[in-house]
Amino acid sequence: MLFLVVALFLFGVLMGTAGHVPVPVTVVAGLAIVAWLAVFFTKERRKAAKEGGR
């Protein structure tokens, strides 16, 4: 999943809307997406562990 995030980030910087905004804004947006994915992954992992333990 991390590979996809990095690939989409690079693609966006080179060709998309991210190419038209300053680099720091793009980096902050990328970090926000990575943080959201990490929270989502953690929640799903805990949920799966809880359900598997029953």
PyRosetta script that sets phi, psi and omega in degrees:
from pyrosetta import init, pose_from_sequence

init()
pose = pose_from_sequence("MLFLVVALFLFGVLMGTAGHVPVPVTVVAGLAIVAWLAVFFTKERRKAAKEGGR")
pose.set_psi(1, -38.9)
pose.set_omega(1, 179.6)
pose.set_phi(2, -62.7)
pose.set_psi(2, -37.2)
pose.set_omega(2, 177.4)
pose.set_phi(3, -59.4)
pose.set_psi(3, -42.5)
pose.set_omega(3, 178.9)
pose.set_phi(4, -63.7)
pose.set_psi(4, -40.7)
pose.set_omega(4, 179.1)
pose.set_phi(5, -61.8)
pose.set_psi(5, -46.7)
pose.set_omega(5, -179.6)
pose.set_phi(6, -64.8)
pose.set_psi(6, -42.8)
pose.set_omega(6, -179.7)
pose.set_phi(7, -62.8)
pose.set_psi(7, -45.3)
pose.set_omega(7, 179.1)
pose.set_phi(8, -66.6)
pose.set_psi(8, -36.0)
pose.set_omega(8, 177.1)
pose.set_phi(9, -61.9)
pose.set_psi(9, -48.1)
pose.set_omega(9, -179.8)
pose.set_phi(10, -64.8)
pose.set_psi(10, -40.8)
pose.set_omega(10, 178.4)
pose.set_phi(11, -62.7)
pose.set_psi(11, -42.2)
pose.set_omega(11, 178.7)
pose.set_phi(12, -64.0)
pose.set_psi(12, -41.1)
pose.set_omega(12, -179.9)
pose.set_phi(13, -65.9)
pose.set_psi(13, -41.2)
pose.set_omega(13, -175.5)
pose.set_phi(14, -78.2)
pose.set_psi(14, -34.3)
pose.set_omega(14, -170.4)
pose.set_phi(15, -127.6)
pose.set_psi(15, -20.1)
pose.set_omega(15, -169.9)
pose.set_phi(16, -103.0)
pose.set_psi(16, -159.2)
pose.set_omega(16, -179.3)
pose.set_phi(17, -59.0)
pose.set_psi(17, -34.2)
pose.set_omega(17, -179.2)
pose.set_phi(18, -60.9)
pose.set_psi(18, -20.9)
pose.set_omega(18, 177.6)
pose.set_phi(19, -73.8)
pose.set_psi(19, -12.5)
pose.set_omega(19, -177.4)
pose.set_phi(20, -104.6)
pose.set_psi(20, -2.7)
pose.set_omega(20, 176.9)
pose.set_phi(21, -111.4)
pose.set_psi(21, 159.8)
pose.set_omega(21, -180.0)
pose.set_phi(22, -60.8)
pose.set_psi(22, 150.3)
pose.set_omega(22, -178.4)
pose.set_phi(23, -57.0)
pose.set_psi(23, -43.6)
pose.set_omega(23, 179.7)
pose.set_phi(24, -59.8)
pose.set_psi(24, -35.7)
pose.set_omega(24, 178.4)
pose.set_phi(25, -65.9)
pose.set_psi(25, -41.8)
pose.set_omega(25, 179.0)
pose.set_phi(26, -63.8)
pose.set_psi(26, -42.6)
pose.set_omega(26, -179.9)
pose.set_phi(27, -64.3)
pose.set_psi(27, -43.6)
pose.set_omega(27, 179.2)
pose.set_phi(28, -63.0)
pose.set_psi(28, -43.0)
pose.set_omega(28, 178.1)
pose.set_phi(29, -62.9)
pose.set_psi(29, -41.8)
pose.set_omega(29, 177.9)
pose.set_phi(30, -63.1)
pose.set_psi(30, -41.4)
pose.set_omega(30, 178.3)
pose.set_phi(31, -66.2)
pose.set_psi(31, -36.9)
pose.set_omega(31, 177.5)
pose.set_phi(32, -63.5)
pose.set_psi(32, -41.4)
pose.set_omega(32, 178.8)
pose.set_phi(33, -65.7)
pose.set_psi(33, -43.4)
pose.set_omega(33, 179.1)
pose.set_phi(34, -62.7)
pose.set_psi(34, -41.0)
pose.set_omega(34, 178.7)
pose.set_phi(35, -63.4)
pose.set_psi(35, -43.6)
pose.set_omega(35, 178.6)
pose.set_phi(36, -62.2)
pose.set_psi(36, -42.7)
pose.set_omega(36, 178.4)
pose.set_phi(37, -63.9)
pose.set_psi(37, -37.7)
pose.set_omega(37, 179.1)
pose.set_phi(38, -65.8)
pose.set_psi(38, -42.2)
pose.set_omega(38, 178.0)
pose.set_phi(39, -64.3)
pose.set_psi(39, -45.3)
pose.set_omega(39, 179.3)
pose.set_phi(40, -60.5)
pose.set_psi(40, -45.5)
pose.set_omega(40, 179.7)
pose.set_phi(41, -60.6)
pose.set_psi(41, -44.3)
pose.set_omega(41, -179.2)
pose.set_phi(42, -63.7)
pose.set_psi(42, -44.7)
pose.set_omega(42, 179.2)
pose.set_phi(43, -62.3)
pose.set_psi(43, -44.2)
pose.set_omega(43, 180.0)
pose.set_phi(44, -65.9)
pose.set_psi(44, -37.6)
pose.set_omega(44, 179.9)
pose.set_phi(45, -65.2)
pose.set_psi(45, -43.6)
pose.set_omega(45, 178.5)
pose.set_phi(46, -65.7)
pose.set_psi(46, -40.1)
pose.set_omega(46, 179.5)
pose.set_phi(47, -62.6)
pose.set_psi(47, -43.7)
pose.set_omega(47, 179.6)
pose.set_phi(48, -65.7)
pose.set_psi(48, -38.4)
pose.set_omega(48, 179.9)
pose.set_phi(49, -67.5)
pose.set_psi(49, -37.9)
pose.set_omega(49, 178.6)
pose.set_phi(50, -65.4)
pose.set_psi(50, -45.4)
pose.set_omega(50, -177.7)
pose.set_phi(51, -70.2)
pose.set_psi(51, -32.5)
pose.set_omega(51, -179.2)
pose.set_phi(52, -74.1)
pose.set_psi(52, -22.5)
pose.set_omega(52, -178.2)
pose.set_phi(53, -81.5)
pose.set_psi(53, -7.8)
pose.set_omega(53, -177.2)
pose.set_phi(54, -78.5)
pose.dump_pdb("model.pdb")
